Amino acid sequence: MSKIRILVGDMRERLRELPDASIDSVVTDPPYHLTSIVKRFGAGNAAPAKVGKTGAYARASRGFMGQTWDGGDVAFQAETWAEVLRVLKPGGHMVAFSGTRTYHRMVVAIEDAGFEIRDQLAWIYGSGFPKSHNLDGEWEGWGTALKPAWEPICLARKPLIGTVAGNVLAHGTGAINIDACRIQTDEILRSGAGVVPMRHDPDVPRGRPGESYQPDQLGSLSEFRRLPQNIGANAKGRFPANILHDGSDDVLAAFAEFGERGAAAPVHTRNGDKFRQTYGAFKGNVDEAGSTFQGDSGTAARFFYSGKASKEDRGMGNTHPTVKPTEPMGWLIRLVTPQGGTVLDPFAGSGSTLIAADIEGFDAIGIELSSEYAAIADQRLRHRAGMFAEVTVE
C-alpha cells in the first residue's frame, strides 16, 4: 500500500521538515510565472498595478488567469531548488515542467542551485487554444501569439557520488529506468542477418558483434551463409525518446504519414547488382520498379510515448487551471524513480503527480500552498486510490 502525504503550506518552509537525502525523485509542475509584470519588471517599491477600465493590468500582475501563486518568482530562485537538492538522494533525478517563454529562467535557477541539467523533454498536446490579441482595421489578420502546443520539461540530476554504478548500488539513484518506459510496438524494427558459429567449435564467436555463421543446407562446415533474422528489435518496445505527446487528433495529424513505403527511394542497380548477396525480405529484388521498398505505414507519433488525458483528471470539482494528465506523470515517475522509492512534488496543485505515484506503486510527498487545492488533491486521491493508498493531510 502506497503512503501519500500532503503537506499544506509554503514549499520553502515545509521542505525544511524533510531530512537530507530522503527523497528518491522529484516530479513537479511549478508555476510558470507567465504574466507577473509588476514582480518581474517593476522596481522593488513599485505600487500594485491599477485596475484601469477593464482590470486587465491588475489581473496580469497577479499571474496566470489571475492566480496569485503564479504571480511571483519562486520557480526562478536558486534558493528554491537548493532546498529540493538537499532532500534528494545523491544522483536523484528531477523532472520539472515549464512554459516556453519562461523555461530559461527556471532551468538557470535549477542549475545555479547545484543540479546537473541532463536533458530537455517536450510534451506535445492538442488541447491548447490561441491566446492571441487580434488587430483590427488596417492590420486585420495580425495577432500577438501562436497557438500553444507543447511545454518544455527539464530533466536534472543531483551530482553523483563516484560513478553511476557505485551511486546506484549505494543509494538506488543515478540512472533512469529505460525498460520501464519503452514505447510498445509489435513492429519489426529492422531486418538483418543473424548467424550462429559452427566452424570447428560452435562456442567460439566469430564476425562482428551480433553476427556468426551457420553451414549451408548441405551440412558443409566450410561454406557459410547469412540467415535472415530480426535484429535491432526489442520485445519490450522502442527505446524511449525525449518527446511525449497526448495522442490527440491534432497531434497525430501533425506527424507526416509514411504511406506504404518505409524507404525514401528504391535501391538502384547502377553499375552492379546491389542484391547479389542479399537475403531475407530483399532477396531477389533485381528490378527498379518499386519492389525494393520495405512495406511500412503509420505516423511518426508511434515512435514516442503517448499519454492519454483522462476525463477523471478534470472531474470531481477540480478547479485547478493547469491540471496535468495523470498518465504522462506516471510515465515520468517510472523513468526516474527506483523501485520502492519516494516521489516528491513540491508544487502538488490538485494532486496529479501524487495520484500517478500511487498508481505506479510508489510512496509520495506533495506540498501545496493552497488549502483549497490540497483538499481537492486529497479528494481525488481517496476516490482514485481507494483502499490502495494511505493518505494523510498535514
C-alpha positions as CSV (number, residue, x, y, z in Angstrom):
1,M,0.0,0.0,0.0
2,S,1.4,3.4,-1.0
3,K,1.8,6.1,1.6
4,I,0.8,9.6,0.3
5,R,1.5,12.7,2.4
6,I,0.1,16.1,1.5
7,L,1.8,19.0,3.3
8,V,-0.1,22.2,3.2
9,G,1.9,25.5,3.2
10,D,4.8,27.3,1.6
11,M,7.1,24.6,0.0
12,R,10.2,26.5,1.1
13,E,9.1,26.2,4.7
14,R,7.7,22.7,4.6
15,L,10.7,21.3,2.7
16,R,12.8,22.1,5.8
17,E,10.9,19.4,7.7
18,L,12.2,16.7,5.4
19,P,15.6,15.0,6.2
20,D,18.6,15.3,4.0
21,A,18.8,12.8,1.1
22,S,15.5,11.2,2.0
23,I,13.8,11.6,-1.5
24,D,14.4,9.3,-4.5
25,S,13.0,11.5,-7.2
26,V,11.1,14.8,-7.9
27,V,8.4,15.1,-10.5
28,T,6.7,18.5,-10.4
29,D,4.8,21.2,-12.3
30,P,5.9,24.5,-10.7
31,P,4.3,27.9,-11.5
32,Y,5.4,29.2,-14.9
33,H,5.2,32.9,-13.9
34,L,3.9,33.9,-17.3
35,T,2.3,37.3,-16.6
36,S,3.8,38.8,-13.4
37,I,4.5,42.2,-15.0
38,V,5.0,44.1,-11.7
39,K,7.1,41.5,-9.9
40,R,9.4,40.9,-12.9
41,F,9.8,44.3,-14.3
42,G,8.8,46.9,-11.7
43,A,11.0,48.5,-9.1
44,G,11.3,47.0,-5.6
45,N,8.9,49.6,-4.2
46,A,6.5,49.6,-7.2
47,A,2.8,50.1,-6.4
48,P,0.3,47.4,-7.4
49,A,-1.0,47.6,-10.9
50,K,-4.1,49.8,-11.2
51,V,-7.4,48.3,-12.2
52,G,-8.0,50.6,-15.1
53,K,-11.0,50.4,-17.3
54,T,-11.1,46.6,-17.7
55,G,-9.0,45.3,-14.8
56,A,-6.6,43.6,-17.2
57,Y,-3.4,45.1,-15.7
58,A,-4.3,44.1,-12.2
59,R,-5.2,40.6,-13.3
60,A,-1.8,40.3,-15.2
61,S,0.1,41.4,-12.1
62,R,-1.5,38.6,-10.1
63,G,-0.3,35.9,-12.5
64,F,-1.7,33.4,-15.0
65,M,-5.6,33.5,-15.1
66,G,-5.5,35.9,-12.1
67,Q,-3.8,33.3,-9.8
68,T,-1.6,34.9,-7.1
69,W,0.5,31.7,-6.8
70,D,1.7,32.3,-10.4
71,G,2.5,35.9,-10.0
72,G,5.7,35.6,-8.1
73,D,9.1,34.1,-9.0
74,V,9.6,31.2,-6.7
75,A,10.5,28.8,-9.6
76,F,13.1,31.3,-10.7
77,Q,15.0,31.4,-7.4
78,A,18.1,29.2,-7.0
79,E,17.3,29.0,-3.2
80,T,14.0,27.2,-4.0
81,W,15.8,24.4,-5.9
82,A,18.7,24.3,-3.5
83,E,16.3,23.0,-0.8
84,V,14.9,20.5,-3.2
85,L,18.5,19.4,-4.0
86,R,19.1,18.9,-0.3
87,V,16.3,16.4,0.3
88,L,17.2,14.4,-2.9
89,K,19.5,11.4,-2.6
90,P,22.8,11.7,-4.5
91,G,22.1,11.0,-8.1
92,G,18.4,11.6,-7.7
93,H,16.6,12.9,-10.8
94,M,14.1,15.8,-11.0
95,V,11.5,16.4,-13.7
96,A,10.1,19.9,-13.8
97,F,7.6,21.3,-16.3
98,S,7.7,24.9,-17.5
99,G,6.4,27.3,-20.1
100,T,8.1,28.1,-23.5
101,R,8.5,31.7,-22.5
102,T,9.9,31.2,-19.0
103,Y,11.7,27.9,-19.2
104,H,15.1,29.6,-19.3
105,R,14.6,31.4,-16.1
106,M,13.6,28.2,-14.2
107,V,16.4,26.0,-15.7
108,V,19.1,28.5,-14.9
109,A,17.9,28.6,-11.3
110,I,17.9,24.8,-11.1
111,E,21.5,24.7,-12.5
112,D,22.6,27.5,-10.1
113,A,21.3,25.5,-7.2
114,G,23.7,22.7,-8.0
115,F,21.8,20.4,-10.3
116,E,23.2,18.9,-13.5
117,I,20.9,19.6,-16.4
118,R,20.6,16.2,-18.2
119,D,18.1,16.8,-20.9
120,Q,15.0,18.8,-22.1
121,L,11.9,16.8,-22.9
122,A,8.9,18.1,-24.9
123,W,5.3,17.4,-24.0
124,I,3.2,17.9,-27.1
125,Y,-0.6,18.3,-26.8
126,G,-3.6,19.3,-28.9
127,S,-5.6,21.0,-26.2
128,G,-4.0,24.4,-26.3
129,F,-6.1,27.3,-27.6
130,P,-4.8,30.6,-29.1
131,K,-4.3,33.5,-26.7
132,S,-3.5,36.0,-29.4
133,H,-4.9,39.5,-29.4
134,N,-6.2,40.1,-32.9
135,L,-5.7,43.5,-34.5
136,D,-8.5,45.4,-36.4
137,G,-8.6,47.8,-39.3
138,E,-5.5,48.2,-41.5
139,W,-3.8,45.4,-39.5
140,E,-6.7,42.9,-39.7
141,G,-5.3,39.3,-39.6
142,W,-2.3,40.2,-37.5
143,G,-2.0,38.9,-33.9
144,T,0.3,38.7,-30.9
145,A,0.8,35.0,-30.2
146,L,0.9,31.5,-31.6
147,K,-1.3,28.6,-30.5
148,P,0.4,26.8,-27.6
149,A,1.1,23.1,-28.5
150,W,4.0,22.0,-26.3
151,E,5.7,22.5,-23.0
152,P,9.4,22.0,-22.2
153,I,10.3,19.7,-19.3
154,C,13.7,19.9,-17.5
155,L,15.4,16.7,-16.6
156,A,18.0,17.4,-14.0
157,R,20.1,15.2,-11.6
158,K,21.7,15.8,-8.2
159,P,25.5,15.2,-8.6
160,L,26.6,11.6,-8.2
161,I,29.0,10.4,-5.5
162,G,31.6,8.5,-7.5
163,T,30.5,6.5,-10.6
164,V,26.9,5.9,-11.8
165,A,27.2,2.2,-10.9
166,G,28.6,3.0,-7.5
167,N,26.0,5.6,-6.8
168,V,23.2,3.2,-7.9
169,L,24.5,0.5,-5.7
170,A,24.8,2.8,-2.7
171,H,21.6,4.9,-3.0
172,G,19.5,3.3,-5.7
173,T,19.5,6.5,-7.7
174,G,21.6,7.9,-10.5
175,A,20.2,6.1,-13.5
176,I,16.9,6.2,-15.4
177,N,14.6,3.2,-16.0
178,I,14.7,2.7,-19.7
179,D,12.9,-0.6,-19.9
180,A,10.0,0.6,-17.8
181,C,9.4,3.5,-20.2
182,R,9.8,1.8,-23.6
183,I,7.2,2.6,-26.3
184,Q,5.3,-0.6,-27.0
185,T,5.3,-1.8,-30.6
186,D,4.5,-5.1,-32.5
187,E,6.6,-4.0,-35.5
188,I,9.9,-5.5,-36.7
189,L,12.2,-2.5,-36.3
190,R,15.0,-3.6,-38.6
191,S,15.8,-6.6,-40.8
192,G,19.3,-8.1,-40.9
193,A,21.2,-11.3,-40.7
194,G,21.9,-13.3,-37.6
195,V,24.0,-16.5,-37.7
196,V,25.5,-19.0,-35.3
197,P,29.2,-20.0,-35.2
198,M,29.6,-23.5,-36.5
199,R,33.1,-23.8,-37.8
200,H,35.1,-26.2,-35.7
201,D,33.9,-25.0,-32.3
202,P,30.3,-23.8,-32.1
203,D,31.1,-21.9,-28.9
204,V,33.7,-19.7,-30.4
205,P,32.2,-16.3,-31.5
206,R,33.1,-15.0,-35.0
207,G,32.4,-11.9,-37.1
208,R,31.1,-8.5,-36.0
209,P,29.0,-8.2,-32.8
210,G,25.7,-9.8,-33.5
211,E,27.0,-11.9,-36.3
212,S,28.1,-15.5,-36.5
213,Y,27.8,-18.3,-39.1
214,Q,25.9,-21.4,-39.9
215,P,26.6,-24.1,-42.6
216,D,24.5,-24.3,-45.6
217,Q,21.8,-26.9,-46.1
218,L,24.3,-29.5,-47.4
219,G,25.9,-29.5,-44.0
220,S,29.3,-28.3,-45.1
221,L,31.4,-26.7,-42.3
222,S,33.5,-24.7,-44.8
223,E,30.6,-22.9,-46.6
224,F,28.6,-20.3,-44.7
225,R,25.6,-18.2,-45.4
226,R,23.9,-15.4,-43.6
227,L,20.4,-16.3,-42.4
228,P,17.6,-13.7,-42.2
229,Q,16.8,-12.7,-38.7
230,N,15.2,-9.7,-37.0
231,I,17.8,-7.6,-35.3
232,G,17.6,-4.2,-33.6
233,A,14.1,-5.0,-32.2
234,N,13.4,-5.3,-28.5
235,A,10.4,-7.3,-27.3
236,K,9.9,-4.7,-24.5
237,G,9.4,-1.9,-27.0
238,R,11.2,1.0,-28.6
239,F,13.8,3.0,-26.7
240,P,12.1,6.0,-25.1
241,A,12.8,9.4,-26.6
242,N,12.7,12.9,-25.1
243,I,9.3,13.6,-26.7
244,L,6.0,12.6,-25.3
245,H,2.5,13.5,-26.5
246,D,-1.1,13.3,-25.6
247,G,-2.3,11.2,-28.6
248,S,-4.9,13.8,-29.6
249,D,-6.2,14.1,-33.1
250,D,-4.4,17.4,-33.6
251,V,-1.0,15.9,-32.6
252,L,-1.4,12.8,-34.7
253,A,-2.3,14.9,-37.7
254,A,0.8,17.0,-37.2
255,F,3.1,13.9,-37.9
256,A,3.7,13.2,-41.5
257,E,2.4,9.9,-42.9
258,F,4.9,7.4,-44.1
259,G,2.5,5.9,-46.5
260,E,3.0,2.4,-47.8
261,R,6.8,2.6,-48.2
262,G,9.4,2.5,-45.5
263,A,12.3,3.6,-47.7
264,A,12.7,7.1,-49.2
265,A,13.6,5.7,-52.7
266,P,14.2,2.4,-54.5
267,V,17.6,0.8,-54.4
268,H,19.1,1.2,-57.9
269,T,21.5,-1.3,-59.5
270,R,23.6,1.4,-61.1
271,N,26.9,-0.2,-62.0
272,G,26.2,-3.5,-60.4
273,D,23.5,-5.7,-58.9
274,K,23.1,-4.4,-55.3
275,F,21.0,-7.5,-54.5
276,R,23.5,-10.2,-55.5
277,Q,24.4,-11.1,-51.9
278,T,21.2,-10.2,-50.1
279,Y,18.9,-12.5,-48.2
280,G,15.6,-12.4,-46.4
281,A,12.9,-9.8,-47.4
282,F,15.2,-8.2,-50.1
283,K,16.4,-11.4,-51.7
284,G,15.7,-11.5,-55.4
285,N,14.8,-7.8,-55.8
286,V,16.7,-7.0,-59.0
287,D,14.2,-4.6,-60.6
288,E,13.9,-0.9,-60.0
289,A,10.1,-0.7,-60.2
290,G,9.5,-0.4,-56.5
291,S,9.8,-3.9,-55.2
292,T,12.9,-2.8,-53.2
293,F,10.8,-0.9,-50.7
294,Q,10.0,-2.4,-47.4
295,G,6.3,-2.0,-46.5
296,D,5.6,0.4,-43.7
297,S,2.8,2.6,-42.7
298,G,1.7,4.9,-39.8
299,T,2.8,8.2,-38.5
300,A,6.0,9.1,-36.6
301,A,3.8,9.6,-33.5
302,R,4.2,5.9,-32.8
303,F,7.9,6.4,-32.0
304,F,7.1,8.5,-28.9
305,Y,5.2,7.9,-25.7
306,S,1.5,8.8,-25.9
307,G,-0.1,9.6,-22.6
308,K,-3.9,10.0,-22.8
309,A,-5.7,12.6,-20.8
310,S,-8.3,11.2,-18.5
311,K,-11.8,12.7,-18.0
312,E,-11.4,12.0,-14.3
313,D,-8.4,14.4,-14.2
314,R,-10.9,17.3,-14.6
315,G,-13.7,15.7,-12.7
316,M,-14.8,15.8,-9.1
317,G,-14.9,19.6,-8.9
318,N,-11.2,20.0,-9.8
319,T,-11.0,23.8,-10.3
320,H,-7.2,24.0,-10.8
321,P,-6.5,25.8,-14.0
322,T,-3.3,23.9,-15.0
323,V,-4.1,20.2,-14.3
324,K,-1.6,17.7,-15.8
325,P,-2.9,14.4,-17.1
326,T,-2.2,11.5,-14.7
327,E,-0.9,9.1,-17.3
328,P,2.2,11.0,-18.6
329,M,3.0,11.9,-15.0
330,G,3.1,8.2,-14.2
331,W,5.5,7.6,-17.2
332,L,7.8,10.3,-15.9
333,I,7.7,8.9,-12.4
334,R,8.6,5.4,-13.7
335,L,11.5,6.9,-15.7
336,V,13.3,8.5,-12.7
337,T,12.2,6.6,-9.6
338,P,13.8,3.4,-8.3
339,Q,11.7,0.5,-7.1
340,G,10.4,1.2,-3.7
341,G,11.3,4.9,-3.9
342,T,9.6,8.0,-2.7
343,V,8.5,10.8,-5.1
344,L,8.3,14.4,-4.1
345,D,6.2,17.1,-5.8
346,P,6.9,20.5,-4.1
347,F,4.1,22.1,-6.2
348,A,1.4,19.5,-5.8
349,G,-1.5,21.5,-7.1
350,S,-4.6,19.2,-7.4
351,G,-2.5,16.1,-6.9
352,S,-1.9,14.6,-10.4
353,T,1.7,13.6,-9.5
354,L,0.5,12.0,-6.2
355,I,-2.2,10.0,-7.9
356,A,0.2,8.8,-10.6
357,A,2.7,7.8,-7.9
358,D,0.1,5.7,-6.2
359,I,-1.0,4.1,-9.4
360,E,2.6,3.2,-10.2
361,G,3.2,1.8,-6.7
362,F,5.4,4.5,-5.2
363,D,5.2,6.5,-2.0
364,A,4.9,10.2,-2.5
365,I,5.0,13.5,-0.7
366,G,3.3,16.6,-2.1
367,I,3.5,20.2,-0.9
368,E,0.7,22.6,-1.8
369,L,0.4,26.3,-0.8
370,S,-3.4,26.4,-1.3
371,S,-5.5,24.6,1.2
372,E,-8.3,24.6,-1.4
373,Y,-6.2,22.7,-3.9
374,A,-4.8,20.4,-1.2
375,A,-8.3,19.4,-0.3
376,I,-9.1,18.7,-4.0
377,A,-5.9,16.5,-4.2
378,D,-7.0,14.7,-1.1
379,Q,-10.4,14.0,-2.5
380,R,-9.0,12.9,-5.9
381,L,-6.6,10.5,-4.2
382,R,-9.2,8.9,-2.0
383,H,-11.5,8.5,-5.0
384,R,-8.9,7.1,-7.4
385,A,-6.6,5.2,-5.0
386,G,-9.4,4.0,-2.7
387,M,-8.1,1.4,-0.2
388,F,-4.8,1.0,-2.0
389,A,-3.2,4.2,-0.5
390,E,-2.8,5.6,2.9
391,V,-3.4,9.4,2.5
392,T,-2.6,12.0,5.2
393,V,-3.0,15.8,5.0
394,E,-0.7,17.7,7.4
